[in-house]
């Protein structure tokens, strides 16, 4: 992977960046995504944010090597603290857990006033992001699921709007993705068949465990998830 050819996952993220956007890529690693977006004319300006010293230095080196220092600002800091209010209108966060992405957005809420679009790619727990979006007035406008190198990734794009608009069934939609449920791609089906098998395996183990209110609660939760997955996959 380099600034000319991103991974399929990151290239899919850039496909949701609006034309001529001012982008902040949080957790930018080598700054491949902002370099690619600027070089392709997708973004007019970008901030590459990194909290870890090694990747921060790699990003600085990459941007300098590409001669993009006038268009990409590499900054070290935690989450959205690397951007100023009204500085960007699009934020990308890719390659982290969903709960971490949600916490970054929560802690940086004061920086989101000028942001028109969020493009978020969790490695797991997309439900944490969907829940945060609903709680904070962001409407999911698109989702994509893809497999790369044996791993399954989801991409969520959101704008300010009507948070519940895409959801026909909120509980199922939060877990599995309202747009992804409609598309029901082969990757989607593989993911949830795998999850269902895993839940069923855990449930068998819990059925053998000594009774406790916590175990019983967990069993009911798993049964509910298994039922939801079956309903969606069999529709």
N, C-alpha and C positions, 0 to 999 in steps of 0.2 A: 504493500500500500504506500502511495505517495500523494503529492498534491495534484498529480495529473490523473491518477486512478485511485479512487477511494474504494474501500470495501463496499460490498453491495448494501450493507446496513447503513453506512454513513452516506452513501450516495442517495439512498432512499430518503434519508432525513433532509438532504439539501433540496430534494424535489418539492418539499412543502414550504421552502423559504419564498416569500413573495418577492416579485421582481423589484430590484433597486432597494432592497431592505437594508437597514442598519442593524446588524446582527451581533448579539453577544453569545458566544459559544462557551458554556460553563463546563469546566473539566475538559479543557481543549486538548490536553496531552501534547502532541507534536504540532498542534495548530493546523493539521491537515485539512480539516473541514473548512475553517475560515479562509485559508489560502485557496482552496479549490473554489469556494463560492465567489471570492473576489476575482480570481483569474477567469472564471467562466462568465463574469458579468452578472451573476445572480445577485450578489450583495455589493453595495456601493462602499460600505465601511464595515469593519468588524472589530470586536473586542474578543481576544482569546484569553479566558480566565483560567488560571491554574493555582491550586493551593499548595501543591508539592513542588519543592525546589527543583528536582531533576527534570520533570516534564516542563516546568516553567522555563528553564534554561534551554531545553530542546525546542520549545515553541519559539522563543526569541531567536534562536539560531536559524530555525527554519524560515521565519518571516524575513530575516535579514538576507538569507541566501536567495530568497525569491524576489528580493527588491521591493517588498510590499509594505515597508515601514510607514509610508504615508497613509496607507489605507487600513492597516491592521495594527491595533494597539495591544501588545501582550502585557498582561497585568497579573501580579501575584496577589491572591487574596481568597477568602473563603466565600463560595457561593456568589450571590449577587452584589456583594460588597465591592466587587471590581468595577461596577458600572455606576454612573451618576444618574440621578433622576432625569428623565426626558432625553437620555443619550441614545437609546436604541429603541427600535420598534418591533424587534423579533428576538426571541431567546431560544437557543437550542441547548438541550442537555441530553447527552447520549452516553450509554454504557455504564449506568449506575443502577442500583436497586430502586424500585419505585418509591419505597418509604423515604429513602435519602433524597430523591428528587423532590418529593412533596415537602420535605422539611426545608430544603433550599428555597423553594418558592414561598413557603410560609414565613421563613425568617427574612426574606427579601421583598415582602409584599409592598413596601413603600416605594420600591423601584419599578413597579409594574404599571404605573399610571399611563405612561406613554406607549406601553407595549401592546401591539395589535395582535400578535400571534405567538403562541408557545408551541414548540415542536419538541416532543419528549420521547425518548427511547429508553424505557426501562429494561434491564436484563431480567427482572422478575418483579412480581407484585405490582402489575399495572393497575390493579384495583385501588392501591393507595393513591395513585395519581388521579384516577377517575373520581374518587371520593373527594379529593382536594378541589378538583375543578368545579364539581357541583357546589361544594360549600362556599366557593369564592366567586361565583358568578361567571365562570368560564364555560363556554359551550363547545363540546367536542364536535369538530367539523369533518374530521377524516381519521381513519385508522388503517394501518397496514400491518400485516404479519408476514414474516419471511424467515426462511431457514438459511443459515450460512455456517459452514464448517461444523455441521452437526448440532448447532444451537438454534433455538427459535427466538426471534425478537419481535417485539411489537413497537409500532411507532404511532404516537397520538398527536394530532394537531388540534389546537383549540384557539378560539377567539372569544372575546367578551360577547355575551348574548344570553340566550335562554338555556341554562344548564341542563334542564331535564328534557329538552326538545328531542334529542336522538333516542331517548329511552322509551321503549314500549313496555318493558318489564325492568324496573330499576335494579332489582337484586341480580337477575341474570346478566343484565347489561354491565353492571359494575364489575362482575367477576370475569365475564368473557368478552366484553366489548360489543356495544350495540351495532356498529357497522360490520365488525368481524363476524358476528352472529348471522347477519344478513348475507354476507358474501360466502360464508362457509367454505373457504378454500380447503384444498387438501392439507396444507400446512396447519391450518386451524383445527381440522378434524384429527390430525395426528397428535397435536398438542393435547387436546382435551380427552382423547382416548387414553393417552399416556397418563394424564392427571387422574382420570377416573380409576384406572387400574391401580395407581399408587394409593388413592384414597381407600379403595376396596381392600388393599393389602393391609393398610394401617387399621382399618375397621376390624378385620379378622383378628389382629393382635389385641386390639382393645376389648374385643368380646371375651378374650381369655383372661383379661386383667381383673384384679379384685375390684369390687364395686367402690366407686367414690363419686361424689356429685360432679367433680371436675371431669372424670372419665366419661360419665354419662352425658355431660354437656358437649364434650368433644365428639362423642359418637353421634349425637343428634346433628351436630354441625356437618360432619362428614356425610351422613345420610342425605342431608338437604343438598349438599354440593353434588353428590352422585346423582340424585334425582334431577337436578337442574341440567347437569351435563347430558344425561340420557335424553331428556326432553328436547334439548337444543339439537343434539346430534341426530335424533330420529325424526325431526320435523321435515 
